[in-house]
Amino acid sequence: MHFILRYGVLAPSTHNTQPWRFALRDDGVDVYSDETKVLPIIDPMGRQRVMSAAAALLNIRVAAHAFGLKTHEELLPEPERNPALIARLRVVGKRRTSARLLALRDAIVARRTNRQPYSQRPVSYAIADDLFDVAAREGAWLLRLHPRAKAPLADIITAADRAQFADKGFRNELSQWLVPSGSGRADGIPFAKKEYGNRMPIGVQMMVRTFDIGDNVAAKEIALAKGSPMLVVLGTAGDTRRDWIAAGLAMQAIWLKAMTYGMSASFLNQALEIPTLRDQVFALVDERPNPQLVMRFGYGPDVAHPTPRRPLESALMA
Ligand SMILES: Cc1cc2nc3c(=O)[nH]c(=O)nc-3n(C[C@H](O)[C@H](O)[C@H](O)COP(=O)(O)O)c2cc1C
């Protein structure tokens, strides 16, 4: 299980905060969200923190299955006493591995948030349908935005970026998690100084959200949203901790599945971090309840700089 947890820590997390902790048990592992990794401005409720920890849980499940272990998960086993304990995963026997599981396991290692532009190669309906099923199995809904919805979404994203970057608190919070490459820090989002030169730090900050440091960021964001081969919104029936866990499991499950099709993904999430704009996204998705994530999928170039991770040992509880 200790070995399998190494797959857990490769999960994506908001600002690469890596908000998870693990307690090894004789028969498995308890997965916690790390409630000390707070982002009060963009994530006051801890929604994204729980989603990130749930993504680690999905990795652990997939790796365990790929290595021939059958598992059972109990979500929120102690909801009142210990809400940070998001799941108790137990090994309950053996199972056969498969080419599909091995491909998903390898996708855990290869996955990166890919903020670069993607090619115009379309994403087929068959792949999209597959991703809808994968999300549904984790208890979330996934909607592919109609091309007509891309322009309004781009407008909402632009409004969100403007509002967030006008907010000093937001800029401060983000800058605490932006790390120059080679700094040796094992969390946060690394950026390469040479690539962004004198546009730092605000240019780099914009890039994190939009991967675009051009002069006319807003206009390019619109191009980005419109140009993405597949924009999706992922959401849940409710908006409780249990729903956030489902959203995190679904996010990671569709991402790993997409990787097996040779695809990349990144986030356009800022609209969901501002309540009034979240309501506008709600209108865009035919009033499906509780949109949790906006992501784009497509076929992109390789990512040159992987993000670092803290050593697993620092996430282990005594
Ligand atoms: C719930 C969640 C929300 C995220 N939101 C954004 C976002 O709005 N913009 C962005 O560029 N990356 C976003 N990320 C990606 C993280 O920055 C990324 O996972 C982290 O830096 C680790 O890098 P990696 O995914 O390449 O391993 C998000 C990740 C998670 C799990």
The ligand as a Tripos MOL2 file, in Angstrom:
@<TRIPOS>MOLECULE
LIG
   31    33     1     0     0
SMALL
NO_CHARGES

@<TRIPOS>ATOM
      1 C1         -9.7860   21.0410   -8.5280 C.3       1 LIG1
      2 C2         -8.6720   21.5970   -9.3570 C.ar      1 LIG1
      3 C3         -8.7890   22.8670   -9.9340 C.ar      1 LIG1
      4 C4         -7.7710   23.3970  -10.7330 C.ar      1 LIG1
      5 N1         -7.9470   24.6290  -11.3040 N.ar      1 LIG1
      6 C5         -6.9930   25.1090  -12.1540 C.ar      1 LIG1
      7 C6         -7.1920   26.3490  -12.8420 C.ar      1 LIG1
      8 O1         -8.2180   27.0120  -12.6640 O.2       1 LIG1
      9 N2         -6.2240   26.7690  -13.7010 N.ar      1 LIG1
     10 C7         -5.0860   26.0340  -13.9220 C.ar      1 LIG1
     11 O2         -4.2620   26.4490  -14.7190 O.2       1 LIG1
     12 N3         -4.8820   24.8420  -13.2750 N.ar      1 LIG1
     13 C8         -5.7950   24.3730  -12.4160 C.ar      1 LIG1
     14 N4         -5.5980   23.1650  -11.7830 N.ar      1 LIG1
     15 C9         -4.3930   22.3770  -12.0900 C.3       1 LIG1
     16 C10        -3.3300   22.4470  -10.9990 C.3       1 LIG1
     17 O3         -2.6790   23.6860  -11.0290 O.3       1 LIG1
     18 C11        -2.3360   21.2860  -11.2320 C.3       1 LIG1
     19 O4         -3.0090   20.0770  -11.0360 O.3       1 LIG1
     20 C12        -1.1500   21.3230  -10.2900 C.3       1 LIG1
     21 O5         -0.3790   22.4640  -10.5320 O.3       1 LIG1
     22 C13        -0.2630   20.0760  -10.4800 C.3       1 LIG1
     23 O6          0.2080   19.9820  -11.7900 O.3       1 LIG1
     24 P1         -0.0990   18.7100  -12.7030 P.3       1 LIG1
     25 O7         -1.5810   18.5950  -12.8320 O.co2     1 LIG1
     26 O8          0.5770   19.0000  -14.0240 O.co2     1 LIG1
     27 O9          0.4870   17.5000  -12.0340 O.co2     1 LIG1
     28 C14        -6.5820   22.6470  -10.9580 C.ar      1 LIG1
     29 C15        -6.4820   21.3740  -10.3660 C.ar      1 LIG1
     30 C16        -7.4930   20.8530   -9.5820 C.ar      1 LIG1
     31 C17        -7.3580   19.4680   -8.9830 C.3       1 LIG1
@<TRIPOS>BOND
     1     1     2 1
     2     2     3 ar
     3     2    30 ar
     4     3     4 ar
     5     4     5 ar
     6     4    28 ar
     7     5     6 ar
     8     6     7 ar
     9     6    13 1
    10     7     8 2
    11     7     9 ar
    12     9    10 ar
    13    10    11 2
    14    10    12 ar
    15    12    13 ar
    16    13    14 ar
    17    14    15 1
    18    14    28 ar
    19    15    16 1
    20    16    17 1
    21    16    18 1
    22    18    19 1
    23    18    20 1
    24    20    21 1
    25    20    22 1
    26    22    23 1
    27    23    24 1
    28    24    25 2
    29    24    26 1
    30    24    27 1
    31    28    29 ar
    32    29    30 ar
    33    30    31 1
@<TRIPOS>SUBSTRUCTURE
     1 LIG1         1 GROUP 0 **** ****
